[in-house]
Amino acid sequence: MGKLDGKVALVTGGSRGIGKAIALAYAREGAKLFICARRATELRKTAKEIRSVGGVVRWCAADLSKVREVKRLVRQVVRDYGAIHVLVNNASILGPREPIVRYPLSSWEEVVKVNLTALFLVTREVLKIMIPQKEGSIINLSSGVGRVGKARWGAYAASKFGVEGFTQVLADEVRDCNIRVNAVNPGGTRTEMRAQAYPDEDPLTLPTPDEITGVFVYLASAESAGVSGKTFDARDWRQ
């Protein structure tokens, strides 16, 4: 038996990078997957890969910053599977690496909308399922610059500080509902976003997304029962 047999997991930004790796790890542990992202082409390819390892998966292209699309997404997950036991809030964008004094307002608003407001919208809708079923695990993707701010990380860092705070607030609110809420800092990982942020870095010096999925399996499984309001470093669980 897998660690996630009988669980239904919704992974945002699940078509590539860390989100895709988490979805594949969950599939191998027996979870039924629902993945979403903006691009249907990438989602279709990832779903095919998940099925190739024996996983059960459905997908939906959606803009999670729009309330109507979030509601449609969650309705579809429940229609397909009847429950949502695990939510991984992974979808995010980097934005420009500019100092605050030159940071474009439009970019600031877009990054905060995708990285923080969309996370709130998805979580709020999923809680309407998790609270009545009295079970759930919500895992929010944070960042090292969401704990210690660094120059030229602008809205990305600010949004990830927001994710850390959101995680603590929500964990306290749903503590009596058998729902746990935790944040994970992936650390430097071999992804397109990392290459965009550090174009001169050798990607071969970084772990692949598949190597850091251990903590995400732990937090989705019964092994983490009672663990909530915490923040984890994925590299500490490197496989």
C-alpha positions in Angstrom: 0.0 0.0 0.0 1.1 3.5 -0.8 1.3 6.2 1.9 -1.4 8.2 0.1 -3.8 5.4 -0.9 -7.4 6.8 -0.9 -6.3 10.4 -0.9 -7.3 13.0 -3.4 -4.7 15.7 -4.0 -5.1 19.0 -5.9 -1.8 20.4 -7.0 -1.7 23.9 -8.5 1.1 24.7 -11.0 1.2 21.0 -11.5 2.3 20.8 -15.1 6.0 21.3 -14.7 8.9 21.8 -12.3 8.3 21.2 -8.6 4.5 20.9 -9.0 4.9 18.1 -11.6 7.4 16.3 -9.4 5.0 16.5 -6.4 2.2 15.1 -8.5 4.3 12.2 -9.7 5.4 11.4 -6.2 1.9 11.4 -5.0 0.7 9.2 -7.8 3.4 6.7 -6.9 2.1 6.7 -3.3 -1.4 5.9 -4.5 -3.1 9.3 -4.5 -5.7 10.4 -7.1 -4.4 13.6 -8.6 -6.0 16.7 -10.0 -3.5 19.1 -11.5 -4.1 22.6 -12.8 -2.0 25.3 -14.5 -2.5 27.9 -17.2 -1.4 25.9 -20.2 -3.5 22.9 -21.4 -0.7 21.6 -23.6 1.7 21.1 -20.7 -1.0 19.7 -18.4 -1.9 17.1 -21.0 1.7 16.0 -21.3 2.1 15.8 -17.5 -1.1 13.9 -17.1 0.1 11.3 -19.7 3.4 10.9 -17.7 1.5 10.4 -14.5 -0.7 7.8 -16.1 2.5 6.0 -17.4 3.5 5.3 -13.8 0.1 3.9 -13.0 -1.4 7.1 -11.6 -4.9 8.4 -11.7 -5.1 12.0 -12.8 -7.5 14.6 -14.1 -6.5 18.1 -15.1 -8.0 21.6 -15.9 -6.4 24.7 -17.3 -7.4 27.7 -15.1 -6.4 31.2 -14.2 -6.4 31.0 -10.4 -6.5 34.7 -9.9 -10.1 34.7 -11.1 -12.8 33.7 -8.6 -15.1 32.1 -11.2 -12.3 29.8 -12.5 -11.3 28.8 -9.0 -14.9 27.8 -8.2 -15.1 25.9 -11.5 -11.9 24.1 -10.7 -12.9 23.0 -7.2 -16.3 21.9 -8.4 -14.7 19.8 -11.0 -12.3 18.1 -8.5 -15.3 17.2 -6.3 -17.4 16.1 -9.2 -14.6 13.7 -10.4 -13.4 12.4 -7.0 -15.9 13.3 -4.3 -13.4 14.9 -1.9 -10.2 16.9 -1.6 -7.8 15.6 1.1 -4.6 17.4 0.1 -4.1 20.9 -1.5 -0.6 21.9 -2.7 -0.4 25.6 -3.4 2.5 25.6 -5.8 1.6 28.0 -8.6 3.7 31.2 -8.6 5.7 33.5 -10.9 9.0 35.3 -10.4 8.5 38.8 -11.7 11.4 41.2 -12.6 14.6 41.2 -10.6 14.6 45.0 -10.1 15.2 47.2 -7.1 12.1 48.6 -5.4 12.7 52.1 -6.7 12.4 50.9 -10.3 9.9 48.1 -9.7 6.9 48.4 -12.2 3.5 48.7 -10.5 1.9 46.4 -13.0 4.5 43.7 -12.3 4.1 44.1 -8.6 0.3 43.7 -8.8 0.6 40.6 -11.1 3.1 38.8 -8.9 1.1 39.4 -5.7 -2.1 38.4 -7.5 -0.7 35.0 -8.7 1.5 34.2 -5.7 -0.7 35.3 -2.8 -4.2 36.3 -3.8 -4.7 33.2 -6.0 -3.4 31.0 -3.2 -6.0 32.6 -0.9 -8.8 32.1 -3.4 -8.0 28.4 -4.0 -7.5 27.7 -0.3 -10.8 29.5 0.7 -12.7 27.4 -1.8 -11.1 24.1 -0.8 -11.7 24.8 2.9 -15.4 24.6 2.1 -14.8 20.9 1.2 -12.2 20.1 3.9 -14.0 21.6 6.9 -17.2 19.6 6.5 -15.2 16.4 5.8 -13.1 17.2 8.9 -9.9 16.2 7.2 -7.2 17.9 5.1 -3.6 18.9 4.6 -2.7 22.2 3.0 0.9 22.7 1.8 2.0 26.1 0.7 5.2 26.7 -1.3 7.3 29.4 0.2 10.9 30.5 -0.4 14.1 31.4 1.4 13.5 35.0 0.4 10.1 34.7 2.1 11.9 34.4 5.4 14.9 36.7 4.9 14.5 39.4 2.4 17.2 40.1 -0.2 17.8 42.9 -2.6 16.1 42.8 -6.0 13.6 40.1 -5.1 10.7 42.7 -4.9 7.2 41.4 -5.1 8.3 37.8 -5.2 9.9 38.0 -1.7 7.0 40.1 -0.4 4.4 37.6 -1.6 6.3 34.7 -0.1 6.5 36.5 3.3 2.8 36.7 2.8 2.5 33.0 2.2 4.4 32.3 5.5 2.1 34.6 7.4 -1.0 33.1 5.7 0.1 29.6 6.7 0.4 30.5 10.3 -3.0 32.4 10.4 -4.9 29.6 8.7 -3.2 26.8 10.8 -4.5 28.6 13.9 -8.0 29.0 12.5 -8.5 25.4 11.4 -6.6 23.7 14.3 -9.8 22.1 15.6 -11.0 21.0 12.2 -8.5 18.2 11.7 -6.9 20.3 9.0 -3.2 20.9 9.0 -1.5 23.8 7.2 2.2 24.0 6.6 4.7 25.8 4.4 7.7 24.4 2.5 10.8 26.2 1.2 12.0 24.1 -1.7 15.5 25.8 -1.8 17.5 26.2 -5.0 16.1 23.6 -7.4 16.7 22.8 -11.0 13.7 24.6 -12.5 12.9 27.1 -15.2 12.1 29.7 -12.6 15.5 29.2 -10.9 17.3 29.6 -14.2 15.4 32.8 -14.8 16.4 34.2 -11.5 20.1 33.0 -11.7 20.9 32.8 -15.4 24.7 32.4 -14.7 24.2 29.5 -12.3 25.2 25.9 -13.3 21.9 24.0 -12.9 23.8 20.7 -12.5 24.8 22.0 -9.0 21.2 21.9 -7.9 18.9 19.1 -6.9 16.2 18.1 -9.4 12.5 18.6 -8.3 12.2 14.8 -8.0 14.9 14.8 -5.3 13.0 17.2 -2.9 9.5 15.6 -2.9 10.0 13.7 0.4 8.7 16.4 2.7 5.6 16.9 0.4 4.7 13.2 0.7 5.2 13.4 4.5 3.0 16.4 4.9 0.2 14.8 2.7 0.3 11.5 4.6 -0.9 10.3 8.0 2.7 10.5 9.2 2.3 14.2 9.7 -0.9 14.0 11.7 -0.9 16.8 14.3 1.8 18.8 12.5 0.5 22.2 11.6 1.6 25.9 11.4 5.2 24.8 10.7 7.7 25.7 7.9 10.0 23.1 6.4 13.1 23.1 4.2 12.7 20.5 1.4 16.4 20.0 1.1 16.4 18.5 4.6 14.4 15.7 3.1 16.4 15.3 -0.1 16.2 11.8 -1.5 
